[in-house]
């Protein structure tokens, strides 16, 4: 059995408000998740793992005097 469209129809202003609220909730959730990541106390230790493994990667000390350009970083 299907419902008539009038059962699920909402006025356009209500739909716009609902979509704006949904977008705001998603944006806030993303900002909160990013903030949690930035405050992670283990983040520095995790980043140092790459330098602790000399056979698998390189560290800034491997390239003295080299500064990456914006194009190389991106």
N, C-alpha and C positions, 0 to 999 in steps of 0.2 A: 504494500500500500504506500502510495506517495502522498505527501502533503501538498496542498496548494501553495503557490508562491506567496500568497498573502500571509501564510503562517510564518514565513521566514523573512519577509520583507521588513526593512527598517527605513526610517526616513534618512535621506542623504546627510543632513547635519549630524545625526547620531552615528552614522557609519564613519564619517570623517573624524569625529571626536574619538571613536573607538580605535581607529587606525593610528591617530596621533598619540593616543595613550599607549598603544602597543609599541610604537616606535620609541617613545620616551622610556618605557620600561626596558626595552632591549638595549638602548644606548646606556642607560644607567647600569644595567647588569654588566655590560662590556667594560665600562669605566671602573666598576668595582673589581672585576676580575683582573684588569690591568694593574690596579693599585695593589691588590694582593700579591701579584707577581713581583712588583717593584719592591715590596717590603719583605720578600722572602729572605730570611737570614742565611739560608744555605746557598743563595745565588752566587755570591762571590767564590765560595768554595767550589761550586759546580763549574764556574767559568775557569777556575784555575786547573781543573782536571785536564783540559786540553794541553796546557803547558807542561803538566807533569808527565806527559807521555811523549818524549822527544822523537820516537820513531814514527808516530802517527800524524804529527802536525808541527807547525812552527809557532814561534813566539816573537814578540817585538825585538827581543835581544838577538834573534837570528838575523835581523836586518837593521843594523845600527845606522842612524841617519836617514832612514827612509820614512817618509810621511805619506800615507795614502791620500789620493785625491778624492774628491767627492764622487767622481765617476767610478773609481775603483771600489769604494766602500759600498755603493749601491749596487 
